[in-house]
Amino acid sequence: MRKSGFFPRLALVNLMRNGRFYGPYLLSCGMTAAMYYILSYLTFSDIVASVRGPDISKA
C-alpha cells in the first residue's frame, strides 16, 4: 500500500469540500495584494508627482 499520496489527496479533498470558505479568503488576499501594489506605485510615481497639487496627494 502506497501512503505517499494520502496526505496530498486528503488536503485536496478538504480544499474541495470547504471551497466556499477558501474562495472568498483567497480573493480578498489577492485584492489586498493588488491594492498594496497600486498604492505603492502611486506613492513613488513621478507621474503623480508632476500633477498639479502634489503636496496634497503626498500628505
MOHUFEN-V152443 format. One record per backbone hydrogen bond with DSSP energy under -0.5 kcal/mol. CO is the residue of the C=O (numbers start at 1). NH is the residue of the N-H. If there is no record, write none. Layout:
CO/NH, CO/NH
This chain:
1/3, 3/6, 3/7, 5/9, 6/10, 7/11, 8/12, 9/13, 10/14, 11/15, 12/16, 13/17, 14/18, 16/19, 18/21, 18/22, 19/23, 21/25, 22/26, 23/27, 24/28, 25/29, 26/30, 27/31, 28/32, 29/33, 30/34, 31/35, 32/36, 33/37, 34/38, 35/39, 36/40, 37/41, 38/42, 39/43, 40/44, 41/45, 45/49, 46/50, 48/51, 51/54, 53/56, 53/57, 54/58, 55/59, 56/59
